[in-house]
Amino acid sequence: MATRATRFLEQAKIAFTVHAYAYDPDAERIGMQAAEALGEAPARVLKTLMTVAGGKPACVIVPSDREVSMKKLAAALGVKSAEMMKPADAERVTGYKVGGISPFGQMRRVPVAIEAEAIAHALVYINGGQRGLQLRLSPRDAAEVLGAVVAGVVA
C-alpha cells in the first residue's frame, strides 16, 4: 500500500512496516480504536493531531490514550497559544482525510511536536496516510525525519 506517507519515509530511507486494521468511522476515539484493533498498548499507537499554533498550522503527535495540553504545546513550539484545527482545515492543509492524517508526506511542511514519552518506546505506530493504515517505526526516526520538537505536550 503506497501512500504519500510511505513514499516520504522510503525517500528518507527510514525503516518501517505497514499494518492495516479495520477502521471504525463511528469510533468515539479513533486512536484508541486503532490500538485495540492492532492489539497494541495505546501508549505505542500515536495519534496525529493538527493544530493552529501562533496562528499557523502545526502538527502534534501523542499517545492515543492521552490529551494534548495546548499550553505545553505552545511553549514547546515557542508561540503564545495553540488550539485544535477544524477538521475541514486539517484535511485541506495536510491533503489527508481525518482519521487518516499522517505527519509524513503532508502537502506542506509544518512545525511538528512529538510527546517525549513516546520516544522511550523502541517502536511506535503512526498513521500511514489512510484510514485503517498504521506504520510501525522508531519514534526517534520519526522525530528526526520530521524535524520534530520532542517535548512533554500532554496534559
C-alpha positions in Angstrom: 0.0 0.0 0.0 1.7 3.1 -1.2 0.6 6.5 0.2 2.4 9.9 0.3 3.4 8.9 3.8 5.1 5.6 2.8 6.8 7.3 -0.2 8.0 10.1 2.1 9.6 7.5 4.5 11.0 5.4 1.7 12.7 8.5 0.1 14.1 9.4 3.6 15.4 5.8 3.9 13.5 5.3 7.2 12.7 1.7 8.1 9.0 1.0 8.7 6.4 -1.8 8.4 2.8 -1.3 7.2 -0.1 -2.6 9.4 -3.7 -2.5 8.1 -6.6 -2.8 10.5 -10.4 -2.5 10.4 -11.1 1.2 10.7 -14.3 2.1 12.5 -15.6 5.5 11.3 -18.0 5.6 14.2 -15.4 5.1 16.9 -15.5 7.7 19.7 -11.7 7.9 19.8 -10.0 6.9 16.6 -6.6 6.4 18.1 -7.9 4.1 20.8 -9.8 2.1 18.3 -6.6 1.7 16.2 -4.7 0.5 19.3 -7.4 -2.0 20.1 -7.7 -3.3 16.5 -3.9 -3.7 16.4 -3.7 -5.4 19.8 -1.2 -2.8 21.0 -0.9 -0.7 24.1 -2.4 2.8 23.5 0.9 4.4 24.6 2.6 2.8 21.5 -0.2 3.8 19.0 0.3 7.6 18.4 -2.3 9.9 17.1 -1.6 12.8 14.7 -3.4 16.0 15.5 -3.4 19.2 13.6 -3.4 22.5 15.5 -3.1 26.2 14.9 -0.1 27.3 16.9 0.8 31.0 16.9 -1.7 31.5 14.1 -0.1 28.9 11.8 -0.7 25.2 11.1 1.3 22.8 13.3 1.2 19.0 13.9 1.4 17.2 17.3 1.9 13.5 17.8 0.9 12.0 21.1 -0.1 8.6 22.6 -3.7 7.7 21.6 -4.8 7.5 25.3 -3.5 11.0 26.1 -4.8 14.5 25.6 -2.7 17.5 24.4 -2.0 20.4 26.7 -2.4 23.4 24.4 -0.4 25.5 26.8 2.5 23.0 26.8 2.3 22.6 23.0 2.5 26.4 22.5 5.5 26.6 24.8 7.3 23.7 23.0 6.7 25.4 19.7 7.7 28.8 21.0 4.4 30.5 20.4 1.9 32.3 22.6 -1.1 30.0 22.1 -2.3 26.8 20.3 -5.7 25.4 19.6 -7.1 22.4 17.7 -7.6 22.9 13.9 -11.0 22.5 12.4 -11.3 19.1 10.7 -12.0 20.6 7.3 -8.9 22.8 7.6 -6.8 19.9 8.7 -7.8 18.0 5.6 -7.1 21.0 3.4 -3.7 21.7 5.0 -2.5 18.0 5.1 -4.1 16.6 2.0 -5.3 13.6 4.1 -8.8 12.7 5.4 -9.5 13.0 9.1 -8.9 9.5 10.6 -6.1 9.1 8.0 -3.9 12.1 8.8 -0.2 11.3 8.8 2.6 13.6 9.8 4.6 12.2 6.9 4.1 13.5 3.4 1.8 16.3 4.2 1.1 18.9 1.4 3.5 21.3 3.1 5.9 21.1 6.0 4.6 22.4 9.2 6.2 22.5 12.7 5.8 19.2 14.5 6.0 18.3 18.2 6.1 14.7 19.4 5.4 13.7 23.0 8.6 12.9 24.9 7.0 9.8 26.5 6.7 8.3 23.0 10.5 8.4 22.4 11.0 5.8 25.2 9.5 3.1 23.1 11.6 1.1 20.6 8.8 1.1 18.1 5.5 3.0 17.8 2.6 3.1 15.3 1.9 6.4 13.4 -0.9 6.9 10.8 0.2 5.9 7.3 -1.9 8.5 5.5 -5.0 6.4 5.1 -7.9 5.3 7.3 -7.1 1.9 8.7 -3.3 2.1 7.9 -0.6 2.4 10.5 3.2 2.5 10.1 5.4 0.9 12.7 8.7 2.6 13.1 11.2 4.0 15.6 9.9 7.2 17.3 13.4 8.6 17.1 13.5 8.1 13.4 10.1 9.7 13.1 11.1 12.7 15.2 14.3 13.1 13.2 12.8 12.9 9.7 10.0 15.3 10.7 12.4 17.8 12.4 10.1 17.5 15.4 10.5 19.1 18.7 10.5 16.4 21.4 8.7 17.7 24.5 6.2 17.0 27.2 3.0 18.2 25.4 0.3 16.0 27.1 -2.0 17.2 29.9 
